[in-house]
């Protein structure tokens, strides 16, 4: 096994454990919110989530990637960057406090004023752990990062589970998000303070290179997120909170692999790629290997959910969400394309090309904005979803061309890498759909057993196929487990 693959696997192991815990918690939370909230309130969750995502990008200032990408970082620079994050957090707090009425007016929802002001509190607390988080990631200490994030997620969920039956569900959600992000910042700082803690140093003159890199990365991430969330922004403004609630449910389901599974690998990939950024062959090999891992996990989930979408939504969320089923099927295509596009950033930043990432994301933003602006005027969510698919295909093809130029990625080898995961996933998708239709003869469509049979049997078949096609992976896992028992 190559060095870069070994580094990826080591980091992925620890990140996988924490991510499984966090994902399980958030799936339960997602189902709880879907059952306790009205469709309109769930639309507000989409708006609040979008605001938090943008604010967190600004809080980072692009400096995290700069710290990770550089081989060494001095004490003076780290302290200066720490205080920059603190100032950015204070500025975000004030911005959200004063601008909340404008957000509420844009989305025609007065309750957003108070909700946004509650959310703003996290940006006073979270920045204290920013630099510690970057340093842990730079040192590939994913075991500690995972423990911190899983612990914060557990406490946040307990907070939500208690408050959701005491106060309005949307307020319970917002408070739990404040708890989650604030605790992560505190824990990062406390765990790393023995090895590094900030000094009272603020010298911007030594940080020019970091700030230039960070500025491009910040601009790139902002336009990327605007492009990724322009659908939420436009649907919430022109089609209303109820339409956004239906769309947001489908969107959240299909982006779980992107938001939860992809970071298991991409979070590890960036620092690993940065350490190997002088070797085009190593980067290409690492990228293809990362793509295969992501495809093997994400493809069957997204394609399988599309096959059983109506049963899945009826059983888990109830009749009021059934309108989301066709949107979910269409958006599954978007989810697959985002899984494949997501690793691009790790390679681009590892090569120190934050400017290229910005130019690309800016072009994609323009394309998404114009296309979706026309789509929302139809007042038809299916038209919006199909428009998103078409634009995502264009974005995907541009990304392949860019990687060919940047690391000489062989497109035929790339297609070969994703072909096996796609074929396996297509097979079990057909099986899941057939079992769903067959089970519906004996059980009602809204039946737990229909869902269990179609998903359970197809998942078991997929695992057997993986063992057959990739026996070396499972032999390696078995040997490690056996060695652990012997010790």
C-alpha positions in Angstrom: 0.0 0.0 0.0 1.3 3.5 -0.9 2.2 6.0 1.8 -0.6 8.3 0.9 -3.2 5.5 1.0 -1.8 4.4 4.4 -2.1 7.9 5.8 -5.7 8.2 4.4 -6.7 4.9 6.0 -5.3 5.7 9.4 -7.1 9.1 9.6 -10.3 7.7 8.1 -10.4 4.9 10.8 -10.7 7.4 13.7 -12.9 9.9 11.8 -15.3 7.1 10.8 -15.9 6.1 14.4 -16.8 9.7 15.5 -18.8 10.3 12.3 -20.9 7.2 12.8 -21.8 8.4 16.3 -22.5 11.9 15.2 -24.5 10.8 12.1 -26.6 8.4 14.2 -27.4 11.2 16.6 -28.2 13.7 13.8 -30.4 11.2 11.9 -32.4 10.6 15.1 -32.5 14.4 15.6 -33.6 14.9 12.0 -36.5 12.4 12.4 -37.5 13.9 15.7 -37.7 17.4 14.2 -39.5 16.2 11.2 -42.2 14.6 13.4 -42.5 17.5 15.9 -42.3 20.4 13.5 -44.8 21.7 11.0 -43.7 21.8 7.4 -43.3 25.6 7.6 -41.1 25.3 10.7 -38.9 22.8 8.9 -38.5 25.4 6.2 -37.2 27.8 8.9 -34.6 25.1 9.9 -33.3 25.2 6.3 -33.0 29.0 6.6 -31.3 28.9 10.0 -28.9 26.2 8.8 -27.9 28.3 5.8 -27.2 31.4 7.9 -25.0 29.3 10.3 -23.0 27.8 7.4 -22.2 31.2 6.0 -21.3 32.7 9.3 -19.0 29.8 10.1 -17.2 30.3 6.8 -16.6 34.0 7.6 -15.5 33.1 11.2 -12.8 30.8 9.7 -11.5 33.6 7.4 -9.9 30.9 5.2 -7.0 30.8 7.8 -7.6 27.2 8.8 -6.6 25.9 5.4 -3.6 28.2 5.3 -2.4 26.8 8.7 -2.8 23.2 7.6 -1.3 23.7 4.1 1.9 25.3 5.4 4.7 23.0 6.6 5.6 25.1 9.7 3.8 28.0 11.5 5.5 30.2 14.0 4.2 31.1 17.5 3.7 34.7 16.6 1.6 33.8 13.5 -0.6 31.3 15.4 -1.3 33.9 18.2 -2.1 36.6 15.7 -4.5 34.3 13.8 -6.1 33.3 17.0 -7.0 37.0 17.8 -8.2 37.5 14.3 -10.7 34.7 14.8 -11.8 36.2 18.1 -12.4 39.6 16.4 -14.2 37.9 13.5 -16.5 36.2 16.0 -17.3 39.4 17.7 -18.0 41.1 14.4 -20.3 38.3 13.3 -22.2 38.5 16.6 -22.9 42.2 16.1 -23.7 41.7 12.5 -26.3 39.1 13.1 -27.8 41.0 16.1 -28.3 44.1 14.0 -29.1 42.6 10.6 -31.6 40.0 11.8 -34.6 42.3 10.9 -33.4 42.4 7.3 -33.1 38.6 7.1 -36.6 38.3 8.5 -38.0 40.8 5.9 -36.3 39.0 3.0 -37.9 35.6 4.0 -41.2 37.2 5.2 -40.9 35.6 8.6 -40.8 37.9 11.6 -39.8 35.1 14.1 -36.4 34.9 12.4 -35.3 38.1 14.3 -35.2 36.5 17.7 -34.0 33.1 16.4 -31.0 34.7 14.6 -30.1 36.7 17.7 -30.0 33.5 19.8 -27.8 31.8 17.2 -25.4 34.8 17.2 -24.3 33.9 20.8 -22.3 30.9 19.5 -19.9 33.2 17.6 -18.7 34.8 20.8 -17.7 31.4 22.2 -16.7 29.2 19.3 -13.7 31.1 18.0 -11.6 30.3 21.1 -11.0 26.8 19.7 -10.4 27.6 16.0 -6.6 27.5 16.0 -6.5 24.4 18.3 -8.8 22.6 15.8 -6.6 23.5 12.9 -3.4 22.3 14.7 -5.0 19.0 15.7 -6.1 18.5 12.0 -2.6 19.4 10.8 -1.1 16.8 13.1 -3.6 14.2 11.9 -4.9 13.7 15.4 -8.3 12.6 14.2 -8.9 10.4 17.2 -9.0 13.4 19.5 -10.9 15.5 17.0 -13.5 12.8 16.7 -13.9 12.4 20.5 -14.5 16.1 20.9 -17.0 16.4 18.2 -18.9 13.2 19.2 -19.0 14.4 22.9 -20.4 17.9 21.8 -23.0 16.2 19.6 -24.2 14.0 22.4 -24.7 16.9 24.8 -26.3 19.0 22.0 -28.8 16.2 21.3 -29.7 15.7 25.0 -30.4 19.5 25.1 -32.7 19.3 22.1 -34.4 16.1 23.4 -35.3 17.9 26.7 -36.2 21.3 25.3 -38.3 20.1 22.3 -41.1 19.0 24.7 -40.8 22.1 26.8 -40.7 25.0 24.3 -41.3 25.6 20.6 -39.4 22.9 18.5 -37.7 25.6 16.4 -36.4 27.4 19.5 -35.2 24.1 20.9 -33.3 23.4 17.6 -31.6 26.8 17.7 -30.5 26.5 21.3 -29.1 23.0 20.6 -27.0 24.5 17.8 -25.6 27.1 20.1 -24.7 24.4 22.6 -23.1 22.2 19.9 -20.8 24.8 18.3 -19.9 26.6 21.6 -18.9 23.3 23.3 -16.7 22.3 20.4 -14.8 25.6 20.6 -14.3 25.2 24.3 -13.3 21.5 24.1 -10.8 22.2 21.3 -9.1 24.9 23.4 -9.0 22.9 26.6 -7.6 19.8 25.1 -4.8 21.6 23.2 -3.9 24.3 25.7 -1.0 22.3 27.2 0.7 22.0 23.9 -0.2 25.5 22.6 -2.1 28.5 23.9 -2.3 32.0 22.4 0.0 34.7 23.6 -0.9 38.4 23.6 0.7 38.9 20.2 -0.9 40.6 17.2 1.4 41.2 14.3 -0.4 41.2 10.9 2.9 42.0 9.1 4.0 38.4 9.6 0.7 37.0 8.4 0.5 38.5 4.9 1.1 35.2 3.1 -1.5 33.5 5.2 -4.0 36.3 4.7 -3.6 36.2 1.0 -4.2 32.5 0.9 -7.0 32.8 3.4 -8.7 35.6 1.4 -8.9 33.5 -1.7 -10.0 30.5 0.3 -12.6 32.6 2.2 -13.9 34.1 -1.1 -14.0 30.6 -2.7 -15.9 29.0 0.2 -18.4 31.9 0.3 -19.2 31.7 -3.4 -19.2 27.9 -3.2 -21.7 28.0 -0.3 -23.8 30.6 -2.0 -23.9 28.3 -5.0 -24.8 25.3 -2.8 -27.5 27.2 -0.9 -28.9 29.4 -3.6 -31.8 27.1 -3.9 -32.7 27.5 -0.3 -32.3 31.3 -0.5 -34.5 31.6 -3.6 -37.1 29.0 -2.6 -37.5 30.6 0.8 -37.9 34.1 -0.8 -40.1 33.4 -3.8 -42.0 30.1 -2.9 -42.4 30.4 0.8 -41.5 28.5 4.0 -43.8 25.6 3.4 -42.4 24.8 -0.1 -38.9 25.2 1.4 -39.9 22.8 4.2 -40.8 20.1 1.6 -37.6 20.8 -0.4 -35.4 21.0 2.7 -36.5 17.5 3.9 -35.5 15.9 0.5 -32.3 18.0 0.3 -31.3 17.0 3.9 -31.8 13.3 3.1 -29.7 13.3 -0.1 -26.9 15.4 1.3 -26.3 13.2 4.3 -23.5 11.4 2.4 -22.0 14.7 1.4 -22.2 16.4 4.8 -21.5 13.4 7.0 -19.8 10.6 5.0 -17.6 12.6 2.6 -15.9 14.6 5.4 -14.7 11.3 6.9 -12.3 11.1 4.0 -12.0 14.7 2.7 -11.1 16.0 6.1 -8.2 13.6 6.3 -7.4 14.0 2.6 -6.4 17.7 2.7 -3.6 17.5 5.3 -2.4 14.2 3.8 -2.4 15.6 0.2 -0.7 18.7 1.5 2.2 16.6 2.8 2.4 14.9 -0.7 1.7 18.0 -2.9 4.9 17.7 -4.9 4.0 14.4 -6.4 1.4 14.4 -9.1 1.3 10.6 -9.2 0.7 10.4 -5.5 -2.1 13.0 -5.6 -3.7 11.3 -8.5 -3.5 7.9 -6.8 -4.8 9.3 -3.6 -7.7 11.1 -5.3 -8.8 8.0 -7.2 -8.6 5.9 -4.0 -10.6 8.5 -2.1 -13.2 8.6 -4.9 -13.6 4.8 -4.8 -14.1 4.8 -1.0 -16.7 7.6 -1.2 -18.5 5.9 -4.1 -18.7 2.5 -2.4 -20.3 4.1 0.7 -22.5 6.9 -0.8 -23.8 5.5 -4.1 -25.9 2.6 -2.6 -27.3 4.9 0.1 -28.5 7.6 -2.4 -29.7 5.2 -5.1 -31.4 3.0 -2.6 -33.2 5.8 -0.9 -34.5 7.0 -4.3 -35.8 3.5 -4.9 -37.9 3.4 -1.7 -38.5 7.1 -1.3 -42.3 7.0 -0.9 -42.2 4.1 1.7 -39.2 5.8 3.5 -40.9 9.1 3.9 -44.3 7.7 4.8 -42.8 5.4 7.4 -40.3 7.7 9.0 -41.8 11.2 8.6 -45.5 10.6 8.0 -48.2 11.5 5.4 -47.7 15.3 5.6 -44.2 14.9 4.0 -45.3 12.7 1.0 -44.9 15.6 -1.4 -41.1 15.3 -0.8 -40.9 11.8 -2.4 -40.5 12.8 -6.1 -38.2 15.7 -5.1 -36.1 13.2 -3.1 -35.8 10.9 -6.2 -34.6 13.8 -8.4 -32.2 15.2 -5.8 -30.5 11.8 -5.3 -28.8 12.5 -8.7 -27.6 15.9 -7.2 -26.3 14.0 -4.2 -24.3 11.5 -6.3 -22.7 14.4 -8.3 -21.9 16.3 -5.1 -20.2 13.2 -3.6 -18.0 13.0 -6.7 -17.3 16.8 -6.8 -16.6 17.2 -3.1 -13.0 15.8 -3.0 -11.9 18.3 -5.7 -11.2 21.0 -3.1 -8.8 18.9 -1.1 -6.5 18.6 -4.2 -6.8 22.2 -5.2 -6.0 23.5 -1.8 -3.2 21.0 -1.2 -1.6 22.4 -4.4 -1.8 25.9 -2.9 -4.2 27.0 -5.6 -6.9 28.8 -3.5 -7.2 31.4 -6.3 -8.2 28.8 -8.8 -10.8 27.4 -6.4 -12.3 31.0 -6.1 -12.5 31.6 -9.8 -14.1 28.2 -10.4 -16.6 28.6 -7.6 -17.5 32.2 -8.8 -18.3 30.9 -12.3 -20.4 28.1 -10.9 -22.2 30.5 -8.6 -23.3 32.6 -11.6 -24.5 29.5 -13.4 -26.5 28.2 -10.5 -28.0 31.6 -9.6 -29.3 32.4 -13.1 -30.6 28.9 -13.7 -32.4 28.6 -10.3 -33.8 32.1 -10.4 -35.7 31.1 -13.6 -36.7 27.8 -12.1 -38.3 29.2 -8.9 -40.5 31.5 -11.0 -42.3 28.4 -12.2 -43.4 27.8 -8.6 -42.8 24.1 -9.2 -40.3 22.2 -6.9 -39.7 19.4 -9.5 -38.6 22.0 -12.0 -36.2 23.5 -9.4 -34.8 20.0 -8.6 -34.3 19.1 -12.3 -32.6 22.4 -12.9 -30.3 21.7 -10.0 -29.4 18.3 -11.7 -28.6 19.9 -15.0 -26.3 22.6 -13.6 -24.6 20.0 -11.3 -23.7 17.9 -14.4 -22.1 20.9 -16.0 -20.2 21.6 -12.8 -19.1 18.0 -12.5 -17.6 18.0 -16.1 -15.8 21.3 -15.4 -14.3 19.7 -12.3 -12.9 16.7 -14.2 -11.3 19.0 -16.7 -9.7 21.1 -13.9 -8.2 18.0 -12.2 -6.8 16.8 -15.5 -5.0 20.0 -15.9 -3.9 20.3 -12.2 -2.7 16.7 -11.5 -3.0 15.0 -14.9 -6.0 12.9 -13.7 -6.8 10.2 -16.3 -10.5 10.5 -17.1 -10.7 6.9 -18.3 -9.1 5.7 -15.1 -11.5 7.9 -13.2 -14.5 6.3 -14.9 -13.1 2.8 -14.2 -12.8 3.8 -10.5 -16.5 4.7 -10.2 -17.9 2.1 -12.5 -17.8 -0.8 -10.1 -19.5 1.1 -7.2 -22.1 2.4 -9.6 -22.9 -1.1 -11.1 -23.1 -2.7 -7.6 -25.3 0.1 -6.4 -27.6 -0.1 -9.5 -28.0 -3.8 -8.9 -29.1 -3.4 -5.2 -31.3 -0.5 -6.1 -33.2 -2.7 -8.5 -33.5 -5.3 -5.8 -34.7 -2.8 -3.2 -37.3 -1.5 -5.6 -38.5 -5.0 -6.5 -38.7 -6.0 -2.8 -40.6 -2.8 -2.0 -43.2 -3.5 -4.6 -43.5 -7.2 -3.6 -43.7 -6.4 0.1 -46.5 -3.9 -0.5 -48.7 -6.8 -1.6 -48.6 -8.2 1.9 -48.0 -5.1 4.0 -49.5 -1.5 3.7 -47.3 1.0 1.9 -46.8 2.9 5.2 -45.3 -0.2 6.8 -42.2 -0.6 8.9 -41.8 -4.1 7.5 -41.9 -3.0 3.9 -39.1 -0.7 4.5 -37.1 -3.2 6.6 -37.4 -6.0 4.0 -36.5 -3.8 1.0 -33.6 -2.0 2.7 -32.3 -4.9 4.8 -32.1 -7.5 2.1 -30.6 -5.2 -0.5 -28.0 -4.0 2.1 -27.0 -7.5 3.0 -26.7 -8.4 -0.7 -24.4 -5.3 -1.2 -22.2 -6.4 1.7 -21.8 -9.9 0.2 -20.9 -8.4 -3.2 -18.3 -6.2 -1.6 -16.7 -9.1 0.2 -16.7 -11.0 -3.1 -15.1 -8.2 -5.1 -12.8 -6.6 -2.5 -11.8 -9.6 -0.3 -8.4 -8.0 0.5 -10.1 -5.2 2.4 -12.1 -7.5 4.6 -9.1 -9.8 5.2 -7.1 -6.9 6.4 -9.9 -5.8 8.8 -10.3 -9.4 10.1 -6.6 -9.8 10.7 -6.5 -6.5 12.7 -9.4 -7.7 14.8 -7.8 -11.1 15.4 -4.5 -9.5 16.3 -6.3 -7.2 18.8 -8.0 -10.2 20.5 -4.7 -12.0 20.8 -3.1 -9.0 22.5 
